[in-house]
Amino acid sequence: MGTTTATVSQLIRCSPKEAFDAFVDPAKISRFWLGSASAPLVAQGSATWRFMVPGVEDTVTADELQSPRLIALTWSDGTKLRLTFVDHAGGGTRVSAEFSLSTRGRIDELVNTVEGYSIVLCDLKTFLESGQSAGLVRAKAELIAGGRASS
């Protein structure tokens, strides 16, 4: 099958800078996506991200930061993620997450990744528009952790 690139997007009623900063600042990203982050994202720097699923963490490297328009990351396994922040004509910001996966025999991983980034962007929307996370990422993390315990 090869490599598949997918993009998920969400309209968020905030400025591109507010959305960009939510991913860069450990205090903000831990409000909707992560359990914690070891450091802010800086160009060519790395940070350890601890996810809400118990025991899951990864090191990300910020390959490129163009505030407030682009965050290009590489996960420890070499997978790339591009987050873009574009003004929306009706007001707000279109936040998009674009990633590529080798899908040879791994359609389930592609589906899970699309679902995961969609949930992250929906929780980001709720957080930035209301000041509080809807707990969407946390709820999914509980399901994942529960699935591990029962298998």
Secondary structure, DSSP 8 states (H G I E B T S, - for coil): --EEEEEEEEEESS-HHHHHHHHH-HHHHHHHTEEEESS---TT-EEEEEESSTT-EEEEEEEEEETTTEEEEEETTS-EEEEEEEE-TTSSEEEEEEEEEE-TT-HHHHHHHHHHHHHHHHHHHHHHHHSS--SHHHHHHHHHHHHHHH-
